[in-house]
Amino acid sequence: MIARYTLLILLIPFASVSQDIPLKETKVTTERMEKKDRRKKNKLLSVNPQDQIGYIMNPISCPFGINYFKFFNNGIGSYIDIRSDLNVFAPGEWGLRDESWITGTMGGSPTGIIERGGGCDIFNIGFALQIFKSKSDFNAPLVLYCGYGLGVLKYFEKYTEQYTGPYYARNSSEFFGNLNIGVLRQSNVSEEFSSVSFLLGYDSAISGINLGVGVTIP
């Protein structure tokens, strides 16, 4: 009888150890599963940039423009950018630069004086890359874009007329290469509704900075 109780007492510590091991293993497994679930949830909550169309301008060189961004599921995309000053920075009156009208109707004579227009036209194409994966609390992916394009400087010839003028007509163009770079920030991105975006950029070949505002396409 005494031997039986002695044996039971000796077996109690081993029983306690055998019960603790599964609890520790269960706790570790649970923590790993929670971390894995959090990583999976964060990945699902990451917001990718959306396609968008927008208005872009350089206030001192080409204030009228439009751009379009096309994105893929991995946050990589492409864009196109077209801008112009529409000759508002050119010398002379905006609606009176037709050479045939100046020489025919108005009787103007060319002076041989060539003046450069104050603005230019720009055409860029390039790629875009998401550099900040926003979570659902912000829904505001940040995108870096970079491309190369073509610029056009316009030159105008001066015309004189006895009673009115002077007048100016388009004479020639100068083409140049241009490196374009900037950042795009989309805000409150949703799969159901359009949202507003903002853009800040720079062109290597012209003065000033580029400012833009756009609308996403869900």
C-alpha positions as CSV (number, residue, x, y, z in Angstrom):
1,M,0.0,0.0,0.0
2,I,2.8,2.4,1.0
3,A,4.7,1.5,-2.2
4,R,1.6,2.3,-4.3
5,Y,1.2,5.8,-2.8
6,T,5.0,6.4,-3.2
7,L,4.8,5.5,-6.9
8,L,1.9,7.9,-7.4
9,I,3.8,10.7,-5.7
10,L,6.8,10.1,-8.0
11,L,4.6,10.2,-11.1
12,I,2.9,13.6,-10.4
13,P,5.9,15.8,-11.5
14,F,6.1,14.0,-14.9
15,A,2.4,14.4,-15.4
16,S,2.7,18.2,-14.8
17,V,5.5,18.5,-17.3
18,S,3.7,16.5,-19.9
19,Q,0.7,18.9,-19.6
20,D,2.8,22.1,-19.8
21,I,4.5,21.2,-23.1
22,P,1.4,21.2,-25.3
23,L,0.2,24.5,-23.8
24,K,3.5,26.2,-24.7
25,E,3.5,24.7,-28.2
26,T,-0.1,25.9,-28.6
27,K,0.8,29.4,-27.5
28,V,3.7,29.7,-29.9
29,T,1.5,28.3,-32.8
30,T,-1.2,30.8,-32.0
31,E,1.2,33.7,-32.1
32,R,2.6,32.6,-35.4
33,M,-0.9,32.3,-36.8
34,E,-1.8,35.8,-35.6
35,K,1.3,37.3,-37.2
36,K,0.6,35.5,-40.4
37,D,-3.0,36.7,-40.4
38,R,-1.9,40.3,-39.7
39,R,0.6,40.2,-42.6
40,K,-2.1,38.8,-44.9
41,K,-4.6,41.4,-43.7
42,N,-2.1,44.3,-44.3
43,K,-1.4,43.0,-47.7
44,L,-5.1,43.0,-48.6
45,L,-5.5,46.5,-47.1
46,S,-2.7,48.0,-49.2
47,V,-4.1,50.4,-51.7
48,N,-2.7,50.4,-55.3
49,P,-2.9,53.5,-57.4
50,Q,-5.7,53.8,-59.9
51,D,-5.9,55.0,-63.5
52,Q,-6.6,58.7,-63.7
53,I,-6.9,61.7,-66.0
54,G,-6.0,65.2,-65.0
55,Y,-5.1,68.8,-65.7
56,I,-1.5,69.7,-65.7
57,M,0.2,73.1,-66.1
58,N,3.5,75.0,-65.9
59,P,2.3,78.5,-65.1
60,I,5.1,80.4,-66.9
61,S,5.8,78.1,-69.9
62,C,2.8,75.9,-70.8
63,P,-0.3,76.6,-68.7
64,F,-2.7,74.3,-70.6
65,G,-2.3,70.6,-70.5
66,I,-3.7,67.2,-69.9
67,N,-2.2,63.9,-68.7
68,Y,-3.3,60.3,-68.3
69,F,-1.9,57.6,-66.0
70,K,-2.5,53.8,-66.6
71,F,-1.7,51.5,-63.7
72,F,-1.4,47.7,-63.3
73,N,-2.1,45.6,-60.2
74,N,1.6,45.6,-59.1
75,G,1.7,49.4,-58.8
76,I,3.6,49.9,-62.0
77,G,2.2,52.0,-64.8
78,S,2.7,54.4,-67.6
79,Y,1.7,57.9,-68.4
80,I,1.3,60.5,-71.2
81,D,1.5,64.3,-70.8
82,I,0.6,67.0,-73.3
83,R,1.0,70.7,-72.6
84,S,0.9,74.0,-74.5
85,D,0.8,77.7,-74.1
86,L,-1.7,78.0,-77.0
87,N,0.4,81.0,-78.1
88,V,-0.9,83.2,-75.3
89,F,2.7,84.1,-74.4
90,A,3.6,84.9,-78.0
91,P,4.1,88.5,-79.2
92,G,1.2,90.3,-80.8
93,E,-2.6,89.9,-80.5
94,W,-3.7,86.3,-80.0
95,G,-6.3,86.3,-82.8
96,L,-4.4,88.4,-85.3
97,R,-1.4,86.1,-86.2
98,D,-2.6,84.7,-89.5
99,E,0.0,85.6,-92.1
100,S,-2.4,85.7,-95.1
101,W,-4.7,88.0,-93.3
102,I,-1.8,90.3,-92.2
103,T,-0.3,90.6,-95.7
104,G,-3.5,90.4,-97.7
105,T,-6.3,92.1,-95.8
106,M,-4.2,94.4,-93.7
107,G,-1.4,95.0,-96.2
108,G,1.3,94.3,-93.7
109,S,5.0,93.9,-94.7
110,P,7.5,91.5,-93.2
111,T,10.4,93.2,-91.4
112,G,12.7,90.1,-91.1
113,I,12.7,90.5,-87.3
114,I,12.1,87.2,-85.6
115,E,11.0,87.0,-82.0
116,R,10.7,84.0,-79.8
117,G,7.4,83.1,-78.3
118,G,7.2,83.3,-74.5
119,G,5.9,79.7,-74.0
120,C,6.3,76.3,-75.6
121,D,4.6,73.0,-76.3
122,I,5.6,69.8,-74.4
123,F,4.9,66.1,-75.1
124,N,6.1,63.5,-72.6
125,I,5.7,59.8,-72.2
126,G,7.1,57.6,-69.4
127,F,6.6,55.1,-66.6
128,A,5.2,55.4,-63.1
129,L,6.0,53.4,-59.9
130,Q,4.3,53.3,-56.6
131,I,6.8,54.1,-53.9
132,F,4.5,54.1,-50.9
133,K,1.8,51.4,-50.3
134,S,-0.8,53.2,-48.2
135,K,-3.0,51.2,-45.8
136,S,-6.8,51.6,-45.6
137,D,-6.5,54.3,-42.9
138,F,-5.1,56.7,-45.5
139,N,-6.0,55.3,-49.0
140,A,-3.4,57.6,-50.5
141,P,-0.7,55.9,-52.6
142,L,2.3,57.9,-53.5
143,V,3.7,57.5,-57.1
144,L,7.0,58.5,-58.7
145,Y,6.9,59.1,-62.4
146,C,9.7,59.7,-64.9
147,G,9.7,60.1,-68.7
148,Y,11.2,61.7,-71.7
149,G,9.6,63.9,-74.3
150,L,9.8,66.5,-77.0
151,G,9.4,70.2,-76.6
152,V,8.7,72.9,-79.2
153,L,9.8,76.5,-79.1
154,K,7.9,78.8,-81.5
155,Y,9.2,81.8,-83.3
156,F,7.2,84.7,-84.8
157,E,8.1,87.3,-87.5
158,K,7.2,90.9,-87.0
159,Y,5.0,92.7,-89.7
160,T,4.4,96.4,-90.1
161,E,1.5,98.3,-91.5
162,Q,1.1,102.0,-92.1
163,Y,-1.8,102.7,-89.8
164,T,-2.1,99.7,-87.5
165,G,0.2,97.0,-86.1
166,P,2.7,95.7,-85.6
167,Y,1.5,92.2,-86.3
168,Y,3.2,88.8,-85.7
169,A,2.9,85.6,-87.6
170,R,4.3,82.1,-86.9
171,N,7.7,81.8,-88.7
172,S,9.5,78.7,-87.5
173,S,9.9,76.1,-84.7
174,E,12.8,74.7,-82.7
175,F,12.6,71.1,-81.3
176,F,14.4,69.9,-78.1
177,G,14.5,66.9,-75.8
178,N,13.1,67.0,-72.3
179,L,13.4,64.9,-69.2
180,N,10.2,64.9,-67.1
181,I,10.0,63.8,-63.4
182,G,7.6,64.2,-60.5
183,V,5.4,62.7,-57.8
184,L,1.7,61.9,-57.8
185,R,-0.4,61.6,-54.7
186,Q,-3.9,60.0,-54.9
187,S,-6.2,60.5,-51.9
188,N,-9.1,58.5,-50.6
189,V,-8.8,55.8,-53.3
190,S,-11.9,53.7,-53.6
191,E,-13.0,50.9,-55.9
192,E,-16.5,52.5,-56.1
193,F,-16.0,56.3,-56.4
194,S,-13.6,58.7,-58.1
195,S,-11.2,60.6,-55.9
196,V,-8.9,63.6,-56.3
197,S,-5.2,63.5,-56.9
198,F,-2.4,66.0,-56.8
199,L,0.8,66.2,-58.9
200,L,4.1,68.1,-58.6
201,G,6.7,67.8,-61.4
202,Y,9.7,69.3,-63.2
203,D,10.9,69.5,-66.8
204,S,14.6,69.7,-67.5
205,A,14.3,71.9,-70.6
206,I,12.0,74.7,-69.5
207,S,11.7,77.0,-66.5
208,G,9.2,76.6,-63.7
209,I,7.5,73.6,-62.0
210,N,4.5,71.5,-63.1
211,L,1.3,71.5,-61.0
212,G,-1.6,69.2,-61.6
213,V,-4.9,67.9,-60.3
214,G,-6.7,64.8,-61.4
215,V,-9.5,62.4,-60.9
216,T,-9.1,58.7,-60.5
217,I,-11.0,56.2,-62.6
218,P,-12.3,53.3,-60.4
